[in-house]
Amino acid sequence: MKITEQEVRYVAGLANLSLTDQEIARLSRDLDEILTHIDTLNELDTSNVQPMAQVLYDAGETATLREDRERATLGNAAALANAPAAGAGYYKVPRVIER
């Protein structure tokens, strides 16, 4: 086993998550399977594979990226127009960290 339930509890605590014992057991199994799969991928010989800067590196006319052009910024008033709560030019959000 690559990850223990204790490590899952530790990471859940860092993320401020309340998990049941069943969720911790399931996450421990799932994360262990993911890490095992990563180990399998690390065994592949990629010495002859050229590194790429991005997926569409040599796509030419088939590239699906939009044209890069200068546009006006959104602006503070427009950005805050649909905010549920705003003040002093910023979004107001409920406090989530209580420790």
C-alpha positions in Angstrom: 0.0 0.0 0.0 1.4 3.4 -1.0 -0.8 5.6 1.1 -2.2 4.9 4.5 -5.5 5.9 6.0 -3.5 8.0 8.5 -2.0 10.0 5.6 -5.5 10.4 4.1 -6.7 11.8 7.4 -3.8 14.1 7.6 -4.4 15.5 4.1 -8.1 15.8 4.8 -7.3 17.8 7.9 -5.1 20.1 5.9 -8.0 20.6 3.4 -10.4 21.1 6.3 -12.5 18.2 5.2 -14.7 16.1 7.5 -14.6 12.5 6.1 -16.4 9.4 7.4 -14.4 6.2 8.0 -15.9 4.7 4.9 -14.8 7.7 2.8 -11.3 7.5 4.2 -11.1 3.8 3.4 -12.4 4.4 -0.1 -10.1 7.4 -0.7 -7.1 5.4 0.6 -7.9 2.6 -1.9 -8.5 5.0 -4.8 -5.3 7.0 -4.2 -3.3 3.8 -3.8 -4.6 2.6 -7.2 -3.7 6.0 -8.8 -0.2 5.9 -7.3 0.3 2.3 -8.6 -0.8 3.4 -12.0 1.7 6.3 -11.9 4.4 3.8 -11.0 3.4 1.8 -14.1 3.7 4.9 -16.3 7.1 5.7 -14.8 8.3 2.3 -16.1 7.7 3.3 -19.7 10.8 4.1 -21.8 10.3 7.7 -23.0 13.9 8.4 -24.0 13.0 8.7 -27.7 10.0 11.0 -27.1 10.6 14.6 -27.9 9.4 17.0 -25.2 6.5 19.3 -26.2 5.9 22.8 -25.0 2.1 22.3 -25.5 -0.3 19.7 -26.9 -0.9 21.8 -30.1 2.8 22.5 -30.6 2.9 21.6 -34.3 -0.8 21.8 -35.2 -0.6 24.5 -37.9 -4.0 25.1 -39.4 -5.8 22.6 -37.2 -5.0 24.5 -34.0 -8.1 25.4 -32.1 -6.7 28.4 -30.3 -8.4 31.7 -30.7 -6.6 34.7 -32.3 -4.5 36.5 -29.8 -5.6 40.1 -29.9 -5.7 43.0 -27.5 -9.0 43.8 -25.9 -10.2 46.2 -23.3 -10.1 45.0 -19.7 -13.3 44.0 -17.8 -13.1 46.8 -15.3 -13.9 46.8 -11.6 -17.5 47.8 -11.8 -18.4 45.2 -14.4 -16.5 42.5 -12.5 -18.4 43.2 -9.3 -21.8 43.7 -11.0 -23.1 40.2 -10.3 -21.3 39.6 -7.0 -23.6 38.6 -4.2 -21.7 40.9 -1.9 -19.1 43.5 -2.6 -17.4 46.3 -0.7 -14.5 48.7 -1.2 -14.0 47.4 -4.7 -13.6 43.7 -3.7 -15.7 40.6 -3.5 -16.9 39.8 -0.1 -17.0 36.1 0.8 -17.9 34.2 3.9 -15.1 33.3 6.2 -14.2 29.6 5.7 -11.2 29.2 7.9 -12.1 28.9 11.5 -8.9 27.5 13.0 
